[in-house]
Amino acid sequence: MSKSEQVLILDPPSDLKFKGPFTDVVTTNLKLRNPSDKKVCFKVKTTAPRRYCVRPNSGIVEPGTSVTVSVMLQPFDYDPNEKSKHKFMVQTIVAPPNVSDLEAVWKDAKPEDLMDSKLRCIFELPSDNDKMNDVASPVLNAAKADGSLVTKASCSSLDDTEVKKLMEECKRLQCEASKLADENRTLKDRGLSMRSAPPMESFVSNTRVAAGRDHSSGSLPSLLVVIAAIFIGFFLGKFVL
């Protein structure tokens, strides 16, 4: 007997494309949609189970809903000349009412009740245009972000209140700058005056020397007067006697 036609709608329907480089895990998605009014059990199989990780690899698709299956290709040394022979098969069966044990459903399934769809794997390396787009995307996103920031800045500059605040802040900063300049000039003038003034010790010694000179100059005429008086007294006494 012929098999039943696949009830689920697969997206993509026939090819699973994996885009390199394949130095890291490459993931592609397979969407299973159930357009019927019955529950459908599914199971995903592959010819290379060691090369892929499938999540979920089995389950139930409720009526009118869909399930996304992630197919993860493990890293490997890619050879462009080697054609991929890997294939996947999505096997399905209409679930019985009140299903609780999926393993029992698959074990008791009749061959004529099984439905399947096969997909081949295609490996692709990124083209030069794709590389340029990958490099350009962050730049474009940054440019858009900068453009939005510029737009916000221009809008905020139109706010009169913000402009007034900025003007007042500028005036305050200018006043503080002028005060600092005046204080700097005053400190410089004080420093120059202190450098030009004689030291305190030399000032004291000069004062003492000047005082000694005045004292000696004042005492010298007195001494001469005493000597003169002695000579005059001596001569007068000699002539009188």
Backbone as CSV, one residue per row, in Angstrom:
resi,resn,N_x,N_y,N_z,CA_x,CA_y,CA_z,C_x,C_y,C_z
1,MET,0.851,-1.192,0.000,0.000,0.000,0.000,0.887,1.242,0.000
2,SER,0.403,2.297,-0.689,1.144,3.547,-0.764,1.041,4.307,0.548
3,LYS,2.077,5.082,0.802,2.087,5.860,2.028,1.177,7.070,1.897
4,SER,0.749,7.573,3.048,-0.103,8.761,3.073,0.725,9.993,2.742
5,GLU,0.045,10.991,2.209,0.722,12.240,1.877,1.048,13.004,3.157
6,GLN,2.177,13.666,3.138,2.637,14.425,4.304,1.606,15.483,4.698
7,VAL,1.210,15.461,5.975,0.210,16.408,6.450,0.838,17.725,6.889
8,LEU,2.087,17.653,7.327,2.757,18.870,7.766,3.324,19.642,6.581
9,ILE,3.431,20.948,6.746,4.047,21.810,5.740,5.435,22.197,6.249
10,LEU,6.455,21.839,5.457,7.830,22.085,5.861,8.355,23.373,5.229
11,ASP,9.119,24.115,6.020,9.769,25.344,5.529,11.194,25.391,6.080
12,PRO,12.184,25.187,5.214,12.158,24.975,3.761,11.627,23.587,3.397
13,PRO,11.113,23.444,2.196,10.436,22.189,1.854,11.359,21.056,1.448
14,SER,12.568,21.366,0.913,13.377,20.281,0.365,14.868,20.381,0.681
15,ASP,15.391,21.576,1.003,16.833,21.761,1.214,17.109,22.425,2.557
16,LEU,18.103,21.913,3.264,18.605,22.559,4.467,19.965,23.170,4.123
17,LYS,20.046,24.485,4.122,21.268,25.176,3.721,22.070,25.587,4.959
18,PHE,23.347,25.276,4.926,24.276,25.648,5.990,25.354,26.543,5.377
19,LYS,25.466,27.746,5.902,26.411,28.722,5.354,27.634,28.813,6.262
20,GLY,28.824,28.575,5.664,30.081,28.600,6.400,30.562,30.000,6.674
21,PRO,31.772,30.165,7.249,32.765,29.084,7.431,32.351,28.096,8.506
22,PHE,32.866,26.905,8.396,32.410,25.817,9.242,33.384,25.535,10.380
23,THR,34.072,26.588,10.826,34.984,26.456,11.968,34.236,26.504,13.298
24,ASP,32.958,26.830,13.243,32.126,26.862,14.441,30.793,26.220,14.115
25,VAL,29.950,26.054,15.119,28.640,25.441,14.900,27.792,26.337,13.998
26,VAL,27.202,25.730,12.979,26.327,26.455,12.050,24.908,25.911,12.230
27,THR,23.975,26.812,12.465,22.596,26.411,12.764,21.648,26.884,11.672
28,THR,20.754,26.017,11.285,19.667,26.386,10.383,18.367,25.866,10.980
29,ASN,17.275,26.524,10.658,15.978,26.193,11.256,15.060,25.535,10.234
30,LEU,14.293,24.599,10.737,13.271,23.908,9.951,11.933,24.109,10.646
31,LYS,10.992,24.704,9.952,9.690,24.991,10.541,8.666,23.954,10.094
32,LEU,7.981,23.369,11.071,6.937,22.374,10.808,5.583,22.974,11.176
33,ARG,4.696,23.112,10.168,3.376,23.715,10.432,2.288,22.678,10.192
34,ASN,1.343,22.637,11.128,0.241,21.666,11.056,-1.048,22.387,10.677
35,PRO,-1.465,22.298,9.420,-2.707,22.981,9.006,-3.977,22.176,9.284
36,SER,-3.818,20.967,9.789,-4.985,20.107,9.996,-5.610,20.370,11.360
37,ASP,-6.673,19.624,11.653,-7.364,19.748,12.931,-7.040,18.587,13.862
38,LYS,-5.925,17.899,13.565,-5.513,16.762,14.372,-4.080,16.959,14.866
39,LYS,-3.790,16.325,15.990,-2.418,16.339,16.474,-1.555,15.448,15.598
40,VAL,-0.333,15.909,15.357,0.577,15.157,14.499,1.900,14.959,15.247
41,CYS,2.315,13.711,15.355,3.613,13.396,15.937,4.682,13.462,14.845
42,PHE,5.866,13.955,15.219,6.954,14.037,14.235,8.241,13.508,14.843
43,LYS,9.123,13.076,13.953,10.447,12.610,14.343,11.411,12.987,13.218
44,VAL,12.565,13.568,13.611,13.558,14.020,12.635,14.738,13.061,12.661
45,LYS,15.087,12.513,11.469,16.190,11.566,11.347,17.209,12.104,10.337
46,THR,18.452,11.651,10.443,19.505,12.071,9.529,20.421,10.896,9.211
47,THR,21.082,10.968,8.047,22.033,9.931,7.647,23.396,10.129,8.314
48,ALA,23.621,11.271,8.990,24.895,11.544,9.664,24.605,12.043,11.076
49,PRO,24.181,11.164,11.963,23.765,11.607,13.309,24.912,12.167,14.136
50,ARG,26.179,11.811,13.823,27.303,12.332,14.588,27.689,13.761,14.184
51,ARG,27.204,14.184,13.042,27.590,15.501,12.537,26.578,16.586,12.881
52,TYR,25.400,16.176,13.378,24.338,17.147,13.618,23.752,16.964,15.009
53,CYS,23.240,18.094,15.504,22.481,18.094,16.759,21.127,18.727,16.452
54,VAL,20.058,17.980,16.732,18.706,18.427,16.372,17.897,18.636,17.638
55,ARG,17.311,19.846,17.779,16.486,20.181,18.944,15.228,20.945,18.505
56,PRO,14.026,20.401,18.819,13.758,19.042,19.294,13.804,18.051,18.132
57,ASN,14.181,16.835,18.433,14.230,15.836,17.361,12.945,15.032,17.260
58,SER,12.001,15.267,18.175,10.694,14.617,18.105,9.715,15.417,18.954
59,GLY,8.436,15.157,18.724,7.423,15.875,19.493,6.062,15.818,18.821
60,ILE,5.179,16.733,19.264,3.811,16.791,18.742,3.541,18.210,18.265
61,VAL,2.928,18.315,17.083,2.511,19.610,16.559,0.996,19.700,16.725
62,GLU,0.578,20.641,17.537,-0.853,20.805,17.777,-1.557,21.334,16.529
63,PRO,-2.882,21.117,16.417,-3.614,21.605,15.248,-3.504,23.121,15.089
64,GLY,-3.216,23.552,13.866,-3.137,24.981,13.567,-1.918,25.684,14.122
65,THR,-0.935,24.949,14.611,0.275,25.564,15.170,1.495,25.086,14.386
66,SER,2.658,25.559,14.833,3.906,25.176,14.184,4.989,24.981,15.233
67,VAL,6.004,24.222,14.846,7.163,23.946,15.701,8.419,24.233,14.889
68,THR,9.372,24.945,15.525,10.644,25.241,14.865,11.707,24.279,15.378
69,VAL,12.331,23.569,14.460,13.378,22.608,14.784,14.723,23.224,14.408
70,SER,15.650,23.274,15.362,16.994,23.810,15.121,17.924,22.659,14.768
71,VAL,18.554,22.766,13.587,19.498,21.750,13.127,20.889,22.373,13.183
72,MET,21.758,21.837,14.057,23.086,22.413,14.299,24.161,21.514,13.715
73,LEU,24.884,22.047,12.747,25.992,21.329,12.128,27.250,21.568,12.938
74,GLN,27.928,20.485,13.324,29.136,20.595,14.125,30.328,21.025,13.261
75,PRO,31.350,21.695,13.848,32.499,22.172,13.068,33.229,21.020,12.378
76,PHE,33.745,21.294,11.168,34.496,20.285,10.423,35.338,20.991,9.363
77,ASP,36.279,20.262,8.766,37.129,20.791,7.699,36.376,20.685,6.383
78,TYR,35.973,21.824,5.876,35.133,21.843,4.681,35.988,21.759,3.420
79,ASP,35.578,20.889,2.505,36.217,20.753,1.205,35.212,21.166,0.130
80,PRO,35.442,22.283,-0.565,34.462,22.751,-1.575,34.244,21.751,-2.702
81,ASN,35.246,20.926,-2.953,35.106,19.965,-4.057,34.287,18.738,-3.665
82,GLU,34.038,18.591,-2.388,33.291,17.418,-1.929,31.809,17.753,-1.831
83,LYS,30.988,16.990,-2.508,29.542,17.211,-2.484,28.938,16.575,-1.234
84,SER,27.991,17.267,-0.668,27.354,16.766,0.546,26.379,15.637,0.205
85,LYS,26.523,14.556,0.943,25.610,13.433,0.776,24.696,13.272,1.993
86,HIS,24.735,14.279,2.899,23.907,14.193,4.104,22.455,14.496,3.753
87,LYS,21.560,13.740,4.379,20.130,13.934,4.150,19.372,13.852,5.477
88,PHE,18.211,14.508,5.491,17.306,14.461,6.642,15.957,13.919,6.180
89,MET,15.265,13.329,7.139,13.901,12.861,6.877,13.013,13.234,8.055
90,VAL,11.895,13.871,7.746,10.902,14.219,8.759,9.777,13.187,8.636
91,GLN,9.670,12.347,9.649,8.659,11.291,9.666,7.525,11.700,10.601
92,THR,6.283,11.540,10.138,5.123,11.976,10.916,4.039,10.903,10.922
93,ILE,3.171,11.069,11.914,2.008,10.196,12.026,0.934,10.946,12.798
94,VAL,-0.297,10.737,12.413,-1.399,11.370,13.141,-1.514,10.715,14.509
95,ALA,-1.504,11.557,15.542,-1.520,11.045,16.908,-2.908,10.542,17.270
96,PRO,-2.994,9.434,17.989,-4.295,8.956,18.471,-4.817,9.873,19.575
97,PRO,-6.111,9.792,19.881,-6.666,10.627,20.946,-6.012,10.307,22.292
98,ASN,-5.838,11.365,23.101,-5.273,11.225,24.448,-3.924,10.503,24.433
99,VAL,-3.046,10.930,23.545,-1.728,10.317,23.457,-0.893,10.745,24.671
100,SER,-0.172,9.792,25.241,0.677,10.078,26.397,2.080,9.508,26.226
101,ASP,2.214,8.449,25.436,3.500,7.787,25.249,3.856,7.815,23.770
102,LEU,4.798,8.725,23.413,5.177,8.845,22.007,5.896,7.595,21.513
103,GLU,6.721,6.993,22.357,7.457,5.798,21.945,6.481,4.673,21.574
104,ALA,5.412,4.565,22.343,4.413,3.526,22.044,3.695,3.830,20.742
105,VAL,3.470,5.118,20.441,2.806,5.493,19.181,3.647,5.049,18.003
106,TRP,4.962,5.346,18.041,5.837,4.969,16.937,6.015,3.455,16.863
107,LYS,6.007,2.800,17.997,6.190,1.355,18.006,4.985,0.634,17.422
108,ASP,3.792,1.160,17.684,2.571,0.505,17.226,2.090,1.022,15.874
109,ALA,2.844,1.982,15.274,2.397,2.579,14.019,2.456,1.580,12.870
110,LYS,1.486,1.665,12.010,1.457,0.820,10.813,2.197,1.525,9.677
111,PRO,2.868,0.807,8.823,3.631,1.419,7.737,2.781,2.330,6.860
112,GLU,1.555,1.959,6.608,0.707,2.794,5.743,0.272,4.087,6.422
113,ASP,0.406,4.178,7.749,0.026,5.400,8.464,1.167,6.407,8.563
114,LEU,2.376,5.945,8.240,3.532,6.825,8.349,3.632,7.750,7.146
115,MET,4.037,8.972,7.422,4.291,9.974,6.371,5.713,10.477,6.543
116,ASP,6.370,10.775,5.427,7.743,11.266,5.542,8.046,12.259,4.423
117,SER,8.997,13.149,4.738,9.507,14.135,3.776,11.024,14.142,3.904
118,LYS,11.723,14.140,2.770,13.168,14.094,2.763,13.749,15.447,2.355
119,LEU,14.853,15.797,2.991,15.554,17.054,2.696,17.042,16.756,2.532
120,ARG,17.656,17.407,1.599,19.095,17.269,1.408,19.823,18.456,2.040
121,CYS,21.086,18.237,2.387,21.897,19.287,3.010,22.780,19.954,1.964
122,ILE,22.834,21.271,2.009,23.651,22.054,1.088,24.581,22.929,1.909
123,PHE,25.885,22.828,1.601,26.889,23.641,2.289,27.297,24.801,1.384
124,GLU,27.314,25.990,1.939,27.663,27.187,1.174,28.698,27.998,1.941
125,LEU,29.670,28.527,1.190,30.617,29.476,1.762,30.127,30.887,1.503
126,PRO,30.367,31.817,2.435,29.889,33.190,2.218,30.609,33.834,1.040
127,SER,29.866,34.552,0.229,30.448,35.263,-0.907,31.073,36.562,-0.443
128,ASP,31.791,37.219,-1.356,32.429,38.497,-1.019,31.392,39.552,-0.660
129,ASN,30.245,39.514,-1.344,29.186,40.488,-1.031,28.637,40.276,0.370
130,ASP,28.500,38.992,0.731,28.010,38.697,2.083,28.996,39.178,3.131
131,LYS,30.316,39.027,2.858,31.328,39.502,3.800,31.259,41.005,3.948
132,MET,31.084,41.690,2.795,30.997,43.146,2.853,29.768,43.578,3.629
133,ASN,28.665,42.856,3.441,27.437,43.198,4.174,27.614,42.959,5.662
134,ASP,28.344,41.875,6.017,28.581,41.607,7.439,29.423,42.693,8.074
135,VAL,30.394,43.222,7.300,31.237,44.290,7.824,30.481,45.606,7.860
136,ALA,29.653,45.841,6.822,28.963,47.124,6.709,27.800,47.248,7.676
137,SER,27.211,46.124,8.070,26.029,46.200,8.940,26.312,46.892,10.256
138,PRO,27.398,46.523,10.994,27.670,47.258,12.239,27.933,48.727,12.013
139,VAL,28.609,49.060,10.876,28.890,50.471,10.590,27.602,51.232,10.345
140,LEU,26.691,50.622,9.560,25.413,51.289,9.283,24.597,51.453,10.552
141,ASN,24.621,50.416,11.390,23.878,50.523,12.649,24.439,51.623,13.524
142,ALA,25.790,51.728,13.549,26.412,52.794,14.346,26.074,54.161,13.772
143,ALA,26.046,54.246,12.417,25.709,55.524,11.793,24.274,55.921,12.100
144,LYS,23.381,54.938,12.086,21.987,55.237,12.436,21.874,55.704,13.875
145,ALA,22.624,55.033,14.749,22.595,55.437,16.163,23.125,56.848,16.325
146,ASP,24.235,57.165,15.613,24.793,58.515,15.695,23.821,59.534,15.141
147,GLY,23.116,59.148,14.054,22.140,60.066,13.493,21.004,60.354,14.451
148,SER,20.580,59.320,15.156,19.515,59.547,16.138,20.001,60.417,17.274
149,LEU,21.300,60.230,17.659,21.840,61.071,18.730,21.946,62.512,18.274
150,VAL,22.357,62.721,17.002,22.448,64.087,16.491,21.074,64.729,16.436
151,THR,20.078,63.942,16.026,18.718,64.492,15.968,18.239,64.884,17.356
152,LYS,18.519,64.022,18.328,18.113,64.354,19.690,18.833,65.581,20.193
153,ALA,20.126,65.686,19.849,20.896,66.843,20.302,20.365,68.125,19.679
154,SER,20.025,68.065,18.376,19.506,69.264,17.728,18.155,69.660,18.290
155,CYS,17.343,68.651,18.636,16.044,68.972,19.221,16.215,69.602,20.596
156,SER,17.159,69.067,21.362,17.353,69.628,22.691,17.949,71.021,22.626
157,SER,18.720,71.332,21.545,19.305,72.668,21.433,18.247,73.724,21.175
158,LEU,17.093,73.317,20.697,16.021,74.271,20.443,15.282,74.661,21.711
159,ASP,15.597,74.011,22.813,14.931,74.310,24.073,15.532,75.583,24.665
160,ASP,14.717,76.636,24.808,15.199,77.921,25.318,15.713,77.800,26.744
161,THR,15.063,77.007,27.540,15.489,76.849,28.932,16.894,76.285,29.017
162,GLU,17.168,75.260,28.200,18.499,74.676,28.215,19.536,75.677,27.724
163,VAL,19.185,76.492,26.733,20.123,77.493,26.213,20.461,78.512,27.298
164,LYS,19.442,78.973,28.023,19.676,79.938,29.101,20.583,79.356,30.181
165,LYS,20.331,78.111,30.526,21.162,77.469,31.538,22.611,77.393,31.087
166,LEU,22.797,77.063,29.824,24.159,76.980,29.301,24.843,78.341,29.299
167,MET,24.101,79.406,28.940,24.670,80.754,28.927,25.073,81.183,30.337
168,GLU,24.193,80.906,31.313,24.512,81.253,32.695,25.733,80.491,33.194
169,GLU,25.830,79.239,32.828,26.962,78.441,33.242,28.256,78.980,32.624
170,CYS,28.178,79.426,31.364,29.358,79.988,30.705,29.799,81.281,31.397
171,LYS,28.833,82.141,31.743,29.169,83.384,32.438,29.823,83.100,33.791
172,ARG,29.285,82.125,34.517,29.840,81.788,35.822,31.272,81.286,35.687
173,LEU,31.501,80.464,34.694,32.849,79.954,34.483,33.812,81.069,34.083
174,GLN,33.332,82.045,33.286,34.182,83.170,32.902,34.550,84.016,34.119
175,CYS,33.583,84.264,35.012,33.859,85.025,36.232,34.895,84.319,37.100
176,GLU,34.736,83.025,37.259,35.698,82.273,38.057,37.087,82.312,37.424
177,ALA,37.129,82.262,36.098,38.421,82.309,35.415,39.097,83.659,35.621
178,SER,38.331,84.759,35.543,38.908,86.094,35.754,39.406,86.256,37.198
179,LYS,38.642,85.728,38.181,39.078,85.793,39.572,40.387,85.045,39.772
180,LEU,40.481,83.879,39.171,41.709,83.113,39.289,42.892,83.835,38.653
181,ALA,42.626,84.523,37.525,43.696,85.288,36.870,44.169,86.438,37.765
182,ASP,43.210,87.150,38.422,43.588,88.246,39.321,44.407,87.731,40.501
183,GLU,43.979,86.613,41.077,44.723,86.043,42.194,46.134,85.625,41.771
184,ASN,46.228,85.126,40.558,47.535,84.740,40.052,48.453,85.952,39.898
185,ARG,47.916,87.085,39.398,48.716,88.303,39.258,49.180,88.811,40.623
186,THR,48.259,88.808,41.614,48.609,89.278,42.961,49.739,88.450,43.555
187,LEU,49.656,87.136,43.390,50.700,86.265,43.914,52.035,86.520,43.231
188,LYS,51.991,86.783,41.923,53.228,87.077,41.205,53.855,88.386,41.704
189,ASP,53.017,89.448,41.921,53.529,90.735,42.416,54.158,90.576,43.801
190,ARG,53.503,89.800,44.658,54.063,89.570,45.989,55.400,88.850,45.914
191,GLY,55.482,87.916,45.036,56.738,87.189,44.899,57.866,88.088,44.426
192,LEU,57.574,89.001,43.461,58.605,89.918,42.971,59.054,90.875,44.066
193,SER,58.110,91.407,44.861,58.468,92.344,45.921,59.312,91.673,47.001
194,MET,58.991,90.420,47.298,59.760,89.705,48.307,61.162,89.408,47.807
195,ARG,61.305,89.145,46.492,62.637,88.891,45.950,63.501,90.152,45.966
196,SER,62.916,91.358,45.668,63.668,92.616,45.604,64.016,93.156,46.990
197,ALA,63.298,92.835,48.059,63.558,93.340,49.410,64.819,92.706,49.971
198,PRO,65.699,93.504,50.725,66.925,92.932,51.315,66.575,91.984,52.435
199,PRO,67.446,91.053,52.695,67.187,90.108,53.801,67.134,90.831,55.139
200,MET,66.455,90.254,56.105,66.249,90.876,57.403,67.566,90.984,58.162
201,GLU,68.436,89.972,58.056,69.690,90.005,58.804,70.603,91.128,58.330
202,SER,70.700,91.308,56.983,71.533,92.392,56.452,70.980,93.743,56.848
203,PHE,69.601,93.804,56.919,68.990,95.068,57.333,69.367,95.398,58.772
204,VAL,69.387,94.409,59.659,69.714,94.646,61.059,71.181,95.026,61.206
205,SER,72.070,94.307,60.469,73.507,94.611,60.579,73.818,95.994,60.049
206,ASN,73.171,96.378,58.954,73.381,97.718,58.398,72.932,98.791,59.394
207,THR,71.844,98.510,60.095,71.334,99.470,61.078,72.321,99.642,62.222
208,ARG,72.911,98.505,62.683,73.885,98.591,63.768,75.138,99.351,63.341
209,VAL,75.599,99.101,62.124,76.799,99.799,61.642,76.558,101.282,61.546
210,ALA,75.359,101.659,61.030,75.032,103.077,60.919,74.958,103.718,62.289
211,ALA,74.390,103.001,63.259,74.301,103.556,64.622,75.682,103.733,65.218
212,GLY,76.604,102.759,64.986,77.956,102.887,65.512,78.687,104.066,64.921
213,ARG,78.487,104.247,63.600,79.116,105.396,62.951,78.608,106.703,63.548
214,ASP,77.293,106.804,63.757,76.733,108.036,64.336,77.299,108.279,65.734
215,HIS,77.433,107.196,66.525,77.930,107.335,67.889,79.387,107.770,67.907
216,SER,80.201,107.160,67.013,81.621,107.527,66.973,81.825,108.954,66.485
217,SER,81.005,109.319,65.469,81.107,110.691,64.948,80.655,111.709,65.988
218,GLY,79.700,111.311,66.843,79.215,112.232,67.881,80.200,112.349,69.034
219,SER,80.900,111.259,69.357,81.836,111.283,70.498,83.168,111.909,70.141
220,LEU,83.540,111.924,68.851,84.824,112.499,68.444,84.931,113.992,68.734
221,PRO,83.977,114.875,68.446,84.082,116.288,68.804,84.162,116.498,70.314
222,SER,83.473,115.732,71.082,83.537,115.890,72.562,84.938,115.611,73.084
223,LEU,85.576,114.577,72.543,86.937,114.241,72.964,87.906,115.356,72.624
224,LEU,87.734,115.942,71.434,88.603,117.050,71.043,88.435,118.262,71.961
225,VAL,87.182,118.505,72.353,86.918,119.636,73.271,87.612,119.425,74.611
226,VAL,87.583,118.207,75.148,88.226,117.905,76.436,89.717,118.091,76.331
227,ILE,90.313,117.575,75.227,91.770,117.708,75.053,92.167,119.184,74.946
228,ALA,91.337,119.925,74.182,91.632,121.357,74.025,91.548,122.091,75.371
229,ALA,90.557,121.727,76.181,90.407,122.371,77.501,91.589,122.058,78.396
230,ILE,92.119,120.808,78.303,93.283,120.439,79.120,94.495,121.257,78.724
231,PHE,94.740,121.396,77.404,95.887,122.184,76.954,95.737,123.650,77.348
232,ILE,94.575,124.177,77.193,94.359,125.587,77.553,94.591,125.804,79.056
233,GLY,94.084,124.879,79.874,94.267,124.982,81.329,95.741,124.878,81.698
234,PHE,96.479,124.001,80.968,97.886,123.808,81.251,98.682,125.061,80.953
235,PHE,98.422,125.651,79.805,99.161,126.880,79.436,98.794,128.066,80.355
236,LEU,97.574,128.211,80.660,97.145,129.323,81.541,97.794,129.193,82.914
237,GLY,97.799,127.976,83.439,98.392,127.757,84.762,99.885,128.031,84.757
238,LYS,100.558,127.739,83.674,102.005,127.958,83.584,102.321,129.419,83.566
239,PHE,101.578,130.209,82.751,101.868,131.645,82.657,101.482,132.367,83.961
240,VAL,100.398,131.973,84.562,99.958,132.661,85.791,100.945,132.408,86.897
241,LEU,101.415,131.244,87.042,102.352,130.939,88.091,103.730,131.507,87.735
